[in-house]
Amino acid sequence: MTWLWEKVRKSFLNRTLTFAVVPCVSRSPIRDHLHSKNIESCEETEDHWGDRLSPCPFCGHEDSPILARSQRSCSDPTVSGYSRLPPISNSNQFLTYRTTIPPINNQNPTDQNCRKIQKNLQIEYKPQYPTRHETREEFLQEIRKAHKNENFMTVQRFYMRLFDSFSEICALFKINPNQSGAKLDDPDIHLEFVYAINDALKDLSSGIHKTVLKSIINALLENNKNLYEKDEVRALFVLLQCPVFGTQSSAPIFAHLLNYIAQLNKDDHQLLVHWFRILELDKLRSLIRYIMQFITLRQFSPNDKSLPPLGKTLWWIPSATKILALINAANKLGTELLHFTELYNSALDHIDLMRDYYNWQSFRPYECFSYCQYPFILSIVAKRIILTKDSEQQMILNARKSLVSKVARRQTPNIDIFFLNINIRRSHLVQDSLNEIAFKQKDLKKKLKVTFAGEPGLDMGGLTKEWFLLLIREIFHADYGMFVYYSHSRCYWFCTGQTDHTNLREYNLIGVLMGLAVYNSIILDLSFPGICYRKLLSPPVVPTVNDDSVGVVENPTLDDLNEIMPV
C-alpha cells in the first residue's frame, strides 16, 4: 500500500486532480487521531488567513488555515506536507462511505490506478440485523417458568430488547432475515410467534407494559434505520397488533404509530391492505377495537386533562381513521371477513353531525377533516340524521329559489310554491302518481304535499304516509307484473318476464318514488336482497353519458341467487 499511496501522492502534486477522503462521520475520533497537530495551528492563525478561511477537511474546524483548492498552489505547505493526511489502514470501519472522485481519463495509467482505488472503496453496505435464535416454544416455556417462579426479569428484558428497534423486530419475526422486498399474499413473518408474544403480554404486569411502550418510543424515534426493503412496513405491521395500545395511557404513543403508518406511500399501504386479510379474525377485531377506542377517546376528551390539548392533536383522529380505511379496503378486497357494521363507531352518533357534513361539503379533503369522507365509520343512525337534516335544508333552499323567481317576474307568490303538490284520484292511484312525478321533476326537492281528489283536508304528514302505503302495496302486488315476491326468502325481485319501454319508464319512476320516500323521511315496508343494493352501487357514481354497465353487478355468485330463491 505504501508504493500505491506514493504514486497517488505524486499524481496529486503534478496533475490537476481532486481527491476527497471522507474517513468518518464522527468528528471527535478524527480530531483525536488524525488531525490533532493541526487543531492548534488552526486556532492560532485565525487573523492571518482572514476571509479566505475554509473548513478543515479532517477536523471540521471552521477557522482552519487550509485553503480551498482554488486558493492554493502546489507550493503551498499545506499541499506538499502530507503529515496531516489520514493513514490508510486495513480497518473496515470506513467501508460504508465512498470517496468522491470526478471522471478520470482512462488512457492515463495513473488515472486508471485511481479508478481502481475508487472501485475498491465503493463497497455496498448491507443491513446487519442482530442474531436472534428464540423460537415460539422456547418463549412459551420461559413465560411458564416466569409465572411459576414469579420472576419476570428475563421476560421483561426480552420485551425491552424486542420492541427497541425495527431491526430487532425483523430479526426475530422474519422467516428470512436477509430477504429484501415483500409479497402481497405473504408478509414473510412468523405470525404464530407474534400472536404468542402479544397474548402473553396481555397477562403481564403494568410495569412490563411501560417497558414495552418505552421501547416502542425508541423504535419510532430511531434515526437512520438501516433496513432491508419493506422491512419498515413489516415492523409497523407487528407493532400495530401490540396489545399495550388498548389503554388510555398509551394514546399519545399509539397516535404517533398511526400517523407513521398513515404517511407511508401507496405501495406500502397496498401491502398492509393485503396483510390485514391474513390476520386471524379475533386479532383483526382487536386491532379495530383499539383504533375505535382511540378515536372515541380523542373525540370525547376526558375532563382529567390526561391527554394533550385538542388544539395540538388535530392530526390524531385523521391518522386513525385512515388506518381504519385500510382495514375497510381489506375487508372489501374479496369475500367480506367482517360484517360492515363492525366498523361502525356508534359514539359518533352524538357529535355535531351537520357541522361535520357541512365541512365535508364546503372544504376540500386536504383542507378539513370530516367523518363523511369515511362513511364506513358512521352508523345507519348517523347517516339517517345527516340525510334528514340535509333534506330539510334543501327543501328550504328550493322554496326560497321559487319565491325569488316569482318576485323577480313580479308575480304574486302563493303558499303552493313551497311544496311538491301531488293531486291524485284513488281510483287511478298508480297512474296519477306516476304522471304527477313525471311532470313535476323541477319540484321534487321541495317538501311533499299530497291531496286526494274530492277529499278536503290538510296534509300534516298523515296523507303523505297513506299515499306511500297504498301506492307501494299496489305497485308491488303480483298482479301488477313488475315485482315478484318470494315467500321463502321474504323479499322482492324484478319480474323476469319481457319488458317494453313503457315498463322501463315505470321502473324509473318507481325509483324516483323511493327516492322521494327517503328524502321526506318516510319508511317503506320493502325487502330487497343484498344484490339489489349492489346493483344500485354499480358504479357508485352514475356516469353522465349512457353506459351499458350501469346497474350490472360484477362477478355474481350462487350465494346471491340463494339469497333470492333458496329453494
C-alpha positions in Angstrom: 0.0 0.0 0.0 3.0 2.3 0.5 4.0 2.4 -3.1 0.4 2.9 -4.2 -0.1 5.8 -1.8 3.2 7.4 -3.0 2.1 7.1 -6.6 -1.2 8.8 -5.8 0.6 11.5 -3.9 2.9 12.3 -6.9 -0.1 12.4 -9.2 -1.8 14.8 -6.8 1.2 17.2 -6.9 1.9 17.1 -10.6 -1.6 17.0 -12.1 -4.9 18.7 -11.7 -6.7 16.1 -9.6 -9.2 16.4 -6.8 -9.1 13.7 -4.2 -11.6 13.9 -1.3 -11.2 11.5 1.5 -14.1 11.0 3.9 -12.7 8.9 6.7 -15.5 9.0 9.3 -18.7 10.8 10.2 -17.9 11.3 13.8 -15.7 14.4 14.4 -14.2 13.6 17.7 -12.2 10.5 16.7 -10.8 12.4 13.7 -9.7 15.3 15.9 -8.1 12.9 18.3 -6.2 10.6 16.0 -6.0 12.2 12.5 -5.6 15.9 12.9 -4.6 16.6 16.5 -1.5 18.5 15.5 -3.4 20.8 13.1 -6.0 22.0 15.6 -3.7 24.3 17.4 -2.4 25.8 14.2 -6.0 26.3 13.1 -6.8 28.3 16.2 -3.5 30.3 16.2 -3.6 31.5 12.6 -7.2 32.9 12.5 -6.2 36.5 11.9 -3.6 35.6 9.3 -5.9 33.9 6.8 -8.8 36.4 7.1 -11.7 36.0 4.7 -10.0 33.1 2.8 -10.7 30.6 5.5 -12.4 27.3 4.7 -13.4 24.4 7.0 -10.6 21.9 7.6 -11.4 18.7 5.7 -10.4 16.5 8.6 -11.3 18.1 11.9 -14.1 20.3 10.5 -12.7 23.4 12.2 -14.3 26.5 10.7 -11.1 28.5 11.2 -8.7 26.1 9.5 -5.7 27.6 7.7 -6.1 25.1 4.9 -7.4 27.0 1.9 -9.8 25.8 -0.7 -8.1 24.2 -3.7 -8.8 27.1 -5.9 -7.0 29.4 -3.5 -3.7 27.5 -3.1 -0.9 26.3 -5.3 1.4 23.3 -5.4 4.0 25.3 -3.5 1.6 25.8 -0.6 3.0 24.0 2.5 -0.4 22.5 3.3 -0.3 20.7 0.0 3.3 19.5 -0.1 3.3 18.2 3.5 1.3 15.0 3.9 1.6 14.7 7.6 -2.0 15.8 8.1 -3.5 13.2 5.7 -5.0 10.2 7.5 -3.0 7.0 7.2 -4.5 4.1 5.2 -5.1 1.0 7.3 -6.7 -2.3 6.8 -9.7 -1.5 9.1 -13.1 -1.8 7.5 -14.7 1.0 9.6 -14.7 3.3 6.6 -16.3 0.9 4.1 -19.8 2.4 4.5 -18.7 5.7 3.0 -17.5 6.4 -0.5 -14.8 8.7 -1.9 -15.8 11.4 -4.4 -13.6 11.3 -7.5 -14.5 13.2 -10.7 -14.4 11.5 -14.1 -10.8 10.4 -14.9 -9.1 9.9 -18.3 -9.0 6.2 -18.9 -5.9 6.4 -21.2 -3.5 7.5 -18.5 -2.1 4.7 -16.3 -2.0 6.8 -13.2 -5.7 7.7 -13.7 -6.5 4.0 -14.2 -4.9 3.3 -10.8 -7.0 6.0 -9.2 -10.1 4.4 -10.8 -9.2 1.1 -9.3 -9.0 2.7 -5.9 -12.4 4.3 -6.4 -13.9 0.9 -7.3 -12.4 -0.8 -4.3 -13.7 1.8 -1.9 -17.2 1.8 -3.3 -18.4 -1.2 -1.4 -22.1 -1.6 -0.9 -23.1 -1.8 2.8 -25.8 -4.3 3.6 -28.0 -4.1 6.7 -26.7 -6.1 9.6 -29.5 -7.4 11.9 -28.8 -8.7 15.3 -28.8 -12.5 15.6 -32.0 -13.9 17.3 -32.4 -17.7 17.8 -35.5 -17.6 20.1 -38.5 -19.7 19.0 -42.1 -19.7 19.9 -41.8 -22.9 22.0 -38.8 -21.5 23.9 -40.6 -18.3 24.6 -43.7 -20.0 25.9 -41.6 -22.2 28.1 -39.9 -19.1 29.5 -43.3 -17.5 30.2 -44.5 -20.6 32.1 -41.3 -20.6 34.1 -41.6 -16.9 35.0 -45.2 -17.4 36.2 -44.2 -20.4 38.2 -41.2 -18.6 39.9 -42.9 -15.2 39.9 -39.7 -13.7 38.4 -40.3 -11.8 35.2 -36.9 -10.1 34.8 -35.9 -12.3 31.9 -39.2 -11.7 30.2 -39.0 -8.0 30.8 -35.6 -7.9 29.2 -36.9 -9.9 26.3 -39.7 -7.4 25.6 -37.5 -4.4 26.1 -35.0 -5.6 23.5 -37.6 -6.9 21.1 -39.5 -3.6 20.6 -36.5 -1.3 20.9 -35.8 -1.1 17.1 -37.3 -2.1 13.8 -34.2 -4.3 13.1 -34.8 -6.3 16.3 -38.4 -6.9 15.3 -37.5 -8.1 11.8 -34.6 -10.2 13.2 -36.9 -12.1 15.4 -40.0 -12.4 13.3 -38.8 -12.5 9.7 -38.7 -16.0 8.2 -35.7 -15.0 6.1 -34.0 -12.0 7.8 -31.8 -11.3 4.7 -34.8 -11.1 2.3 -35.3 -7.8 0.6 -38.8 -6.8 -0.7 -42.2 -8.2 0.2 -45.1 -10.1 -1.4 -48.8 -9.1 -1.2 -50.0 -12.5 -0.2 -47.4 -13.2 2.5 -45.7 -10.8 5.0 -42.9 -13.4 5.4 -43.1 -13.3 9.2 -43.9 -15.9 11.9 -47.4 -14.7 12.7 -47.9 -17.5 15.3 -44.9 -16.2 17.1 -46.3 -12.7 17.0 -49.7 -13.9 18.4 -48.0 -15.8 21.2 -45.9 -12.8 22.3 -48.9 -10.5 22.2 -51.2 -12.9 24.1 -48.6 -13.4 26.8 -48.1 -9.6 27.1 -51.8 -9.2 28.0 -51.4 -11.1 31.2 -48.2 -9.4 32.4 -47.9 -6.5 34.8 -48.3 -2.8 34.0 -44.5 -2.4 34.7 -43.7 -4.6 31.7 -46.3 -2.7 29.6 -44.5 0.5 30.4 -41.2 -1.1 29.4 -42.7 -2.1 26.1 -44.1 1.4 25.5 -40.6 3.0 26.2 -39.0 0.6 23.7 -41.7 1.4 21.1 -40.9 5.1 21.5 -37.2 4.3 20.9 -38.1 2.4 17.8 -40.3 5.2 16.4 -37.7 7.8 17.1 -34.8 5.8 15.7 -32.8 7.7 13.1 -31.1 6.3 10.1 -32.9 3.0 10.1 -30.7 0.6 8.1 -33.3 -2.0 6.9 -33.9 -4.2 4.0 -36.6 -3.0 1.6 -40.1 -3.2 3.0 -38.9 -4.3 6.5 -40.2 -1.0 7.8 -43.7 -2.0 6.8 -43.2 -5.4 8.4 -42.1 -3.8 11.7 -45.1 -1.4 11.7 -47.5 -4.3 10.9 -46.2 -6.1 14.0 -46.3 -3.0 16.3 -49.8 -2.3 15.3 -51.0 -5.5 16.8 -49.4 -4.9 20.2 -52.0 -5.1 23.0 -50.5 -2.3 25.1 -52.4 0.2 22.9 -55.7 -0.9 24.5 -55.2 1.5 27.4 -55.7 5.3 27.6 -52.2 6.0 28.9 -50.7 4.6 25.6 -52.8 7.0 23.4 -50.0 9.5 22.6 -47.6 6.7 21.5 -50.4 5.0 19.6 -51.1 8.3 17.8 -47.6 8.6 16.5 -47.6 5.0 15.4 -50.8 5.5 13.4 -49.5 8.7 11.9 -46.3 7.0 10.9 -48.4 4.3 9.1 -50.7 6.9 7.5 -47.8 8.7 5.9 -46.5 5.7 4.1 -46.6 5.6 0.4 -49.3 3.9 -1.7 -47.3 0.7 -2.3 -46.7 0.2 1.4 -50.4 0.8 2.1 -51.3 -1.9 -0.5 -49.1 -4.3 1.4 -50.9 -3.6 4.6 -54.3 -3.9 3.0 -53.4 -7.4 1.8 -51.7 -8.4 5.0 -54.7 -7.4 7.1 -56.7 -10.1 5.3 -54.1 -12.7 6.6 -54.7 -11.9 10.2 -56.9 -14.1 12.4 -60.3 -12.6 12.7 -60.1 -12.1 16.5 -56.7 -10.3 16.0 -58.3 -8.1 13.4 -61.2 -7.3 15.6 -58.9 -6.4 18.5 -57.0 -4.0 16.2 -60.3 -2.4 15.2 -61.3 -2.1 18.8 -58.0 -0.4 19.7 -58.4 2.2 16.9 -62.1 2.8 17.7 -61.4 3.3 21.3 -58.6 5.7 20.4 -60.9 7.8 18.2 -63.7 7.9 20.8 -61.2 8.9 23.5 -59.9 11.8 21.4 -63.3 12.9 20.2 -64.8 12.9 23.7 -61.8 14.0 25.8 -61.9 13.2 29.5 -62.0 16.1 32.0 -58.9 15.0 33.9 -56.6 16.5 31.3 -54.8 13.2 30.9 -54.5 13.8 27.2 -52.7 16.7 25.4 -54.8 19.7 24.4 -57.1 19.1 21.4 -55.5 22.0 19.5 -52.2 20.2 19.5 -53.6 16.8 18.5 -55.8 17.7 15.5 -53.9 15.0 13.5 -54.8 12.2 15.8 -58.3 11.3 14.5 -57.5 11.7 10.8 -54.5 9.4 11.2 -56.5 6.7 13.0 -59.4 7.0 10.5 -57.0 6.4 7.6 -55.8 3.2 9.2 -59.5 2.1 9.5 -59.9 2.9 5.9 -57.1 0.5 5.0 -58.8 -2.2 7.1 -62.1 -1.4 5.4 -60.4 -1.7 2.0 -59.0 -5.1 3.1 -62.5 -6.2 4.2 -63.9 -5.4 0.7 -61.0 -6.8 -1.2 -62.6 -10.2 -1.6 -65.1 -12.1 0.4 -66.0 -9.9 3.4 -64.2 -11.0 6.5 -66.3 -8.9 8.9 -69.8 -7.6 8.7 -69.7 -3.9 7.7 -71.4 -2.9 11.0 -68.3 -3.9 12.9 -66.6 -0.9 11.5 -69.4 1.4 12.8 -68.5 3.8 15.7 -71.8 4.4 17.4 -70.3 7.0 19.7 -70.1 9.4 16.7 -73.9 9.5 16.6 -73.6 12.1 19.4 -71.3 14.6 17.7 -72.5 17.6 15.7 -73.1 15.6 12.5 -74.4 18.5 10.5 -71.3 20.6 11.2 -69.2 17.6 10.1 -71.4 17.3 6.9 -71.0 21.0 6.0 -67.3 20.8 6.5 -67.3 17.9 4.0 -69.4 19.9 1.6 -67.5 23.2 2.0 -63.8 22.2 2.1 -61.5 20.1 0.1 -60.4 16.8 1.6 -56.9 18.0 2.4 -58.2 21.3 3.9 -60.6 20.0 6.6 -61.1 16.5 8.1 -64.7 15.1 8.1 -66.1 11.8 9.1 -68.3 12.0 6.0 -65.1 11.3 4.0 -65.1 7.8 5.5 -68.8 6.8 5.6 -68.0 3.2 6.6 -67.4 4.5 10.2 -70.8 6.2 10.5 -73.7 4.1 11.7 -77.0 3.9 10.0 -78.5 6.2 12.7 -75.9 8.9 11.9 -76.4 8.6 8.2 -80.2 8.9 8.6 -79.7 12.1 10.7 -77.4 13.6 8.1 -79.8 12.7 5.3 -82.8 14.1 7.1 -81.2 17.4 8.0 -79.8 17.8 4.5 -83.2 17.2 3.0 -84.7 19.9 5.2 -82.0 22.4 4.2 -82.5 21.6 0.5 -86.3 22.0 0.9 -85.8 25.4 2.4 -83.3 26.4 -0.4 -85.6 25.3 -3.2 -88.6 27.0 -1.7 -86.5 30.2 -1.4 -85.5 30.0 -5.1 -89.1 29.6 -6.2 -90.1 32.7 -4.1 -87.2 34.7 -5.5 -88.2 33.7 -9.0 -91.8 34.7 -8.5 -90.8 38.1 -7.1 -88.3 38.7 -10.0 -91.2 38.1 -12.5 -93.4 40.4 -10.4 -95.9 37.7 -9.8 -97.9 37.2 -6.7 -96.5 34.3 -4.7 -98.8 31.8 -3.1 -98.2 29.1 -0.5 -98.2 26.3 -3.1 -94.7 27.3 -4.5 -93.1 26.0 -1.3 -94.3 22.4 -1.8 -94.3 19.5 -4.2 -98.1 19.2 -4.7 -99.4 15.8 -5.7 -103.1 15.7 -6.6 -104.4 12.1 -7.3 -107.6 10.1 -7.6 -107.9 7.0 -5.5 -109.4 5.1 -8.5 -106.3 5.8 -10.6 -103.7 5.8 -7.8 -100.7 4.5 -9.7 -101.2 6.2 -13.0 -102.0 9.6 -11.5 -99.0 9.3 -9.1 -96.5 8.4 -11.8 -97.8 11.2 -14.1 -97.5 13.8 -11.3 -94.0 12.8 -10.6 -93.0 12.8 -14.3 -94.5 16.3 -14.9 -93.1 18.0 -11.7 -89.4 17.0 -11.9 -88.2 20.5 -11.0 -90.1 20.5 -7.7 -89.0 17.0 -6.5 -86.7 18.5 -3.8 -89.5 20.5 -2.2 -91.5 19.2 0.7 -94.1 16.7 -0.4 -97.8 17.6 0.0 -100.5 15.1 -1.1 -104.1 15.8 -1.8 -106.8 13.2 -2.7 -109.3 14.4 -5.3 -112.8 15.1 -3.7 -111.4 14.8 -0.2 -110.9 18.1 1.6 -108.2 18.1 4.2 -104.8 19.5 5.1 -101.8 17.2 4.7 -99.8 17.3 8.0 -97.9 14.1 7.2 -100.7 11.6 7.6 -101.9 11.8 4.0 -98.4 11.5 2.6 -97.8 8.3 4.6 -101.1 6.9 3.5 -100.3 7.7 -0.1 -97.0 5.9 0.0 -98.5 2.9 1.8 -101.3 2.4 -0.8 -99.0 3.1 -3.7 -96.3 0.6 -2.7 -98.9 -2.0 -1.9 -100.4 -1.8 -5.4 -97.2 -1.5 -7.3 -95.6 -4.5 -5.6 -98.6 -6.7 -6.0 -98.0 -9.8 -8.1 -100.9 -8.9 -10.5 -99.2 -5.6 -11.4 -96.4 -7.6 -13.0 -93.4 -5.5 -12.1 -92.1 -7.4 -9.0 -92.2 -10.9 -7.7 -92.4 -11.8 -4.0 -90.5 -14.9 -2.9 -92.0 -16.2 0.4 -89.0 -18.4 1.3 -86.6 -15.5 1.3 -89.3 -12.9 2.1 -88.0 -10.5 -0.4 -89.0 -8.9 -3.7 -87.2 -9.2 -7.0 -87.8 -7.9 -10.5 -90.2 -9.7 -12.8 -88.2 -11.8 -15.2 -90.8 -11.5 -18.0 -90.3 -9.5 -21.1 -90.3 -5.7 -20.6 -91.0 -2.9 -23.1 -90.1 0.8 -23.0 -93.3 1.5 -21.0 -92.3 -0.8 -18.2 -88.8 0.6 -18.1 -90.3 4.1 -17.7 -92.4 2.8 -14.8 -89.3 1.3 -13.2 -87.6 4.6 -13.4 -90.5 6.5 -11.9 -90.7 3.9 -9.1 -87.1 4.6 -8.3 -87.9 8.3 -8.1 -90.8 7.4 -5.8 -88.5 5.5 -3.4 -86.1 8.5 -3.5 -88.9 10.7 -2.5 -89.7 8.5 0.4 -86.1 8.7 1.7 -86.0 12.4 1.0 -89.2 13.0 3.0 -88.1 10.6 5.8 -90.9 8.1 5.1 -90.1 4.4 6.0 -91.3 1.9 3.3 -92.1 -1.7 4.2 -89.9 -3.2 1.4 -87.4 -6.0 1.5 -84.8 -6.5 -1.3 -81.9 -8.9 -1.4 -78.4 -7.6 -1.0 -77.5 -7.9 -4.7 -80.2 -5.2 -5.4 -78.3 -2.6 -3.4 -75.1 -3.8 -5.1 -76.8 -3.0 -8.4 -77.6 0.4 -7.2 -74.0 1.0 -6.3 -72.6 -0.3 -9.7 -71.0 2.1 -10.3 -71.2 4.3 -7.1 -71.5 7.4 -9.2 -73.6 7.1 -12.4 -71.7 8.4 -15.4 -73.1 11.4 -17.3 -73.2 9.5 -20.6 -75.2 6.4 -21.3 -73.3 3.4 -20.2 -74.5 -0.2 -20.5 -72.5 -1.2 -17.4 -74.8 0.8 -15.1 -76.5 -1.5 -12.6 -74.6 -4.5 -13.7 -73.1 -6.4 -10.8 -69.6 -7.8 -11.4 -68.9 -11.4 -10.6 -72.3 -12.5 -9.2 -72.3 -15.9 -7.4 -74.7 -18.6 -6.4 -74.9 -17.1 -3.0 -76.6 -14.1 -4.5 -79.1 -16.3 -6.2 -79.5 -18.3 -3.0 -80.5 -15.1 -1.2 -83.4 -14.6 -3.5 -84.5 -18.2 -4.2 -83.1 -20.5 -1.6 -85.1 -23.5 -2.8 
